[in-house]
Amino acid sequence: MKATYIAVCTLLVVLLLAQVQVSTAVTCSPTQLSSCVSAITSSQPPSQLCCSKIKEQKPCLCQYVKNPNLKKFINTPNARKVASTCGTPFPKC
């Protein structure tokens, strides 16, 4: 009985560790943030889709800020406000 309990616990730990290690890599694509354009360029609140995309693209935000073509859109007070409203702190790159 004790050996079965230990085997089951070991199996659960292995499965949990496997779940943690399996993560999907984010594909950095600024077009993923297209749902945020109206919120960034106006005073409209961000949509749920916008917020989910910002959270998804969070690892890519510094890359976008450093891109001269995107910097003028990403590094603005409205973009910072949208990120804050979505609960995603603006990155310190």
C-alpha positions in Angstrom: 0.0 0.0 0.0 2.8 2.5 0.9 4.7 1.6 -2.3 1.6 2.3 -4.3 1.1 5.7 -2.6 4.7 6.7 -3.3 4.4 5.5 -6.9 1.2 7.6 -7.4 2.8 10.7 -5.8 5.9 10.3 -7.9 3.8 10.0 -11.1 1.8 13.1 -10.1 5.0 15.1 -9.6 6.4 14.0 -12.9 3.2 14.9 -14.7 3.1 18.3 -13.0 6.7 19.0 -13.9 6.0 18.0 -17.5 3.1 20.4 -17.6 5.2 23.3 -16.3 7.9 22.7 -18.9 5.5 22.5 -21.8 4.9 26.2 -22.7 4.1 27.8 -25.9 6.6 30.2 -27.3 5.3 33.7 -28.1 5.6 34.7 -31.7 6.5 38.4 -31.7 4.2 40.0 -34.3 3.2 43.6 -33.8 0.1 42.9 -36.0 -1.2 40.9 -33.0 -1.7 44.3 -31.3 -4.0 45.6 -34.0 -7.0 45.3 -31.7 -5.3 48.0 -29.5 -4.9 50.7 -32.2 -8.1 52.5 -31.5 -7.3 52.6 -27.7 -3.7 53.8 -28.3 -4.6 56.5 -30.9 -7.7 57.8 -29.0 -9.1 57.9 -25.5 -11.2 54.7 -26.0 -10.8 52.1 -23.3 -9.0 48.9 -24.5 -11.1 45.9 -25.4 -10.7 42.5 -23.7 -9.1 41.3 -26.9 -6.6 44.1 -26.8 -5.7 43.3 -23.2 -5.3 39.6 -23.9 -3.0 40.4 -26.8 -0.9 42.8 -24.8 -0.5 40.2 -22.1 0.4 37.6 -24.8 2.9 39.9 -26.5 4.4 41.2 -23.2 7.8 39.4 -23.9 8.0 41.2 -27.2 7.2 44.8 -26.0 10.8 45.8 -25.6 11.6 44.6 -29.1 8.7 46.8 -30.4 9.9 49.8 -28.4 13.3 49.5 -29.9 12.0 49.3 -33.5 12.1 52.8 -35.0 9.0 52.2 -37.0 6.9 51.1 -34.0 8.4 53.2 -31.3 6.3 56.3 -32.1 3.2 54.2 -31.5 4.3 52.0 -28.6 6.2 54.6 -26.6 3.3 57.1 -26.1 1.3 58.1 -23.0 -1.8 56.4 -24.4 0.0 53.2 -25.0 1.3 53.3 -21.4 -2.3 54.0 -20.3 -3.6 51.1 -22.3 -1.0 48.7 -20.9 -1.7 49.9 -17.4 -5.5 49.5 -17.8 -4.9 46.0 -19.0 -2.8 45.2 -16.0 0.4 44.8 -17.9 3.2 47.1 -16.7 5.0 49.0 -19.4 8.4 47.4 -19.9 11.6 49.1 -18.8 13.9 48.3 -21.7 
